[in-house]
């Protein structure tokens, strides 16, 4: 049996809004009676940075995506950091196209670590769509990259970048941006934001913080209890007892076998207990007004219990219907349900078929929409009924968008 050596890496996408920073400590006049606030420019333009760290305590150069059609040289500071990649997208987010560009960027920076055919790179990612494309899985199969997905909704516990890197990174970035805010600048340029991010990254992305992040996530060294002890437990099953009736005038003749011993009770148990309680309660010498109030409370409890029972029944039916609909839904998420390692031939073929079906479905919808628009424009005016409107070209899919890119040579 061959021994397989695996180098562990973890990748995560982080988004940042230019002109927005976290709360920081500032020095103000202690004699001020009102609370002090710092005004932020509030520029909401989005920038995406894909970061990746290794369990050995190092990181690879980031992949930065600006919002725009083409990359402008004035957006970047000088000199450029070695190994970084800068590119653009019309939304500022990543997609399948940039996912493929990044995996090549990752392979370029990590392939030198594989000294033999028995070495593999283990790449841990979240379930973002750009990480689970068929083309990306095929690339991983060809280049000895084991692509594994972390469980959904677990980034705050299992992703080392989330656990120990992004918090100091955002704090260091906010401290640098705050200097411009206090100076009265209403707009932060992309070059200024990039310069701040470069300096903040040098502060936060240290070997000490990276190793601490892997330990905090319990992934390396492996320590499952670092995560398990943070999960909520359902062992606390407390039994709520109904307190005894407080005496008002004379309660010596009231018996207590009808008092409930658990909460919430069954509807039949609650109704029989209320009837037994009212039967014994009316035979006491307590004031008539108290008896009337207790009977009303008993009726209210019965009605509320009936409403809760009906709502629970309806909720169960709705959940059952939604569950069946999800099971019938086809797509990549259904294929990857319960799967951890994605870079297998079987899953790659299934993902390719799912993407092909989705593309075919979208193409059919675009044709139908195009036909409806053509019909509506032809019926808009009698004078132009015989004229043919030139159909608008279909927009290119975002995933195959050709964008300019700057990669700083190492």
Residue pairs with C-beta under 8 A, 6 or more apart in sequence:
2 118
3 118
4 118
4 119
4 120
5 116
5 118
5 119
5 120
6 119
6 120
6 121
6 122
6 146
7 54
7 55
7 56
7 110
7 113
7 114
7 119
7 120
7 121
7 122
8 54
8 55
8 122
8 124
8 219
8 220
9 52
9 53
9 54
9 55
9 60
9 106
9 110
9 121
9 122
9 123
9 124
10 52
10 53
10 54
10 55
10 123
10 124
10 125
10 159
10 160
10 161
10 214
10 219
11 50
11 51
11 52
11 102
11 106
11 123
11 124
11 125
11 131
12 50
12 51
12 52
12 125
12 126
12 155
12 159
12 161
12 162
12 166
13 48
13 49
13 50
13 94
13 126
13 128
13 130
14 48
14 49
14 50
14 51
14 161
14 166
14 169
15 46
15 47
15 48
15 49
15 92
15 93
16 46
16 47
16 48
16 49
16 170
16 173
16 193
16 197
17 43
17 44
17 45
17 46
17 47
18 43
18 44
18 45
18 46
18 47
18 188
18 190
18 193
19 40
19 41
19 42
19 43
19 44
19 45
19 177
19 187
19 188
20 40
20 42
20 43
20 44
21 40
21 173
21 174
21 177
21 178
21 181
22 170
22 171
22 174
23 174
24 171
24 174
24 175
24 178
26 36
26 38
26 178
26 182
28 36
38 178
38 181
38 182
39 181
40 181
41 181
41 185
41 186
41 187
41 188
43 187
43 188
45 67
45 92
45 190
46 67
46 91
46 92
46 93
47 64
47 65
47 66
47 67
47 92
47 190
47 193
48 64
48 65
48 89
48 92
48 93
48 94
49 62
49 63
49 64
49 65
49 197
50 62
50 63
50 65
50 94
50 98
50 102
51 59
51 62
51 161
51 165
51 205
52 59
52 60
52 62
52 106
52 123
53 59
53 60
53 160
53 161
53 165
53 205
53 210
53 213
53 214
54 60
54 210
55 214
55 219
55 220
57 207
57 208
57 210
57 211
58 207
58 210
59 205
59 210
60 83
60 105
60 106
60 109
60 110
61 81
61 82
61 83
61 84
61 85
61 105
61 109
61 408
61 410
62 84
62 85
62 201
63 84
63 85
63 87
63 98
63 101
63 102
63 105
64 84
64 85
64 86
64 87
64 194
65 87
65 88
65 89
65 92
65 93
65 94
65 98
66 75
66 86
66 87
66 88
66 89
66 92
66 190
67 88
67 89
67 90
67 91
67 92
68 75
68 88
68 89
68 90
69 88
69 90
69 403
70 88
70 403
70 404
71 86
71 87
71 88
71 403
71 404
71 405
71 406
74 191
75 86
75 189
75 190
75 191
75 194
76 86
76 190
76 191
76 194
76 406
77 191
77 192
77 194
77 195
77 198
80 86
80 406
80 408
81 198
81 408
82 408
82 409
82 410
83 109
83 408
83 410
84 407
84 408
85 101
85 105
85 405
85 406
85 407
85 408
86 405
86 406
86 407
86 408
87 98
87 101
87 403
87 404
87 405
87 406
88 403
88 404
88 405
89 95
89 98
89 398
89 401
89 403
90 398
90 401
91 398
94 102
94 128
94 130
95 129
95 130
95 398
95 399
95 401
96 129
96 130
96 133
96 135
96 136
96 399
97 398
97 399
97 400
97 401
97 403
98 130
99 128
99 130
99 131
99 133
99 136
100 133
100 135
100 136
100 139
101 405
102 130
103 136
103 139
103 140
103 145
104 139
105 407
106 123
106 145
107 139
107 143
107 145
110 121
111 143
113 119
113 121
114 120
114 121
114 144
117 144
119 144
120 144
120 145
120 146
121 144
121 145
121 146
122 146
122 148
123 140
123 145
123 146
123 147
123 148
124 148
124 149
124 150
124 159
124 219
125 131
125 147
125 148
125 149
125 150
126 149
126 150
126 155
126 159
127 149
127 150
127 152
127 333
127 336
129 332
130 136
131 147
131 149
131 342
132 149
132 332
132 336
132 342
132 351
133 351
133 355
133 399
134 348
134 349
134 351
134 352
134 354
134 355
136 147
137 147
137 342
137 343
137 344
137 347
137 348
137 351
138 348
138 352
139 145
140 146
140 147
140 342
140 343
141 343
141 344
141 345
141 348
145 343
146 341
146 343
147 341
147 342
147 343
148 340
148 341
148 342
149 336
149 339
149 340
149 342
150 158
150 159
151 158
155 162
156 162
156 163
157 163
157 217
157 227
157 230
157 231
158 217
158 218
158 219
158 227
159 217
160 210
160 213
160 214
160 216
160 217
160 219
161 213
163 213
163 216
163 217
164 209
164 210
164 212
164 213
164 214
164 216
164 217
165 204
165 205
165 209
165 210
165 213
168 203
168 204
168 209
169 200
169 201
169 203
169 204
169 205
171 204
172 199
172 200
172 203
172 204
173 196
173 197
173 200
175 200
176 196
176 199
176 200
177 188
177 193
177 196
180 188
180 192
214 220
215 221
215 223
215 226
216 226
217 226
217 227
218 224
218 225
218 226
218 227
239 261
239 262
239 263
240 262
240 263
241 259
241 260
241 261
242 259
242 260
242 261
242 263
244 256
244 259
245 251
245 254
248 286
248 287
248 290
249 285
249 286
249 287
250 284
250 285
250 286
251 284
251 286
253 280
253 283
253 284
254 280
254 281
254 284
255 280
257 276
258 272
258 273
258 276
258 277
258 280
259 273
259 277
260 269
260 270
260 273
264 308
265 273
267 305
267 306
267 309
270 301
270 302
270 305
271 302
271 305
274 298
274 301
274 302
277 298
278 294
278 295
278 298
281 291
281 294
282 291
326 334
330 354
330 357
331 354
331 358
332 351
332 354
332 355
335 347
335 350
335 351
335 354
336 342
336 347
336 351
339 347
359 397
366 394
370 391
370 392
370 394
374 389
374 391
377 389
378 384
378 385
378 389
379 385
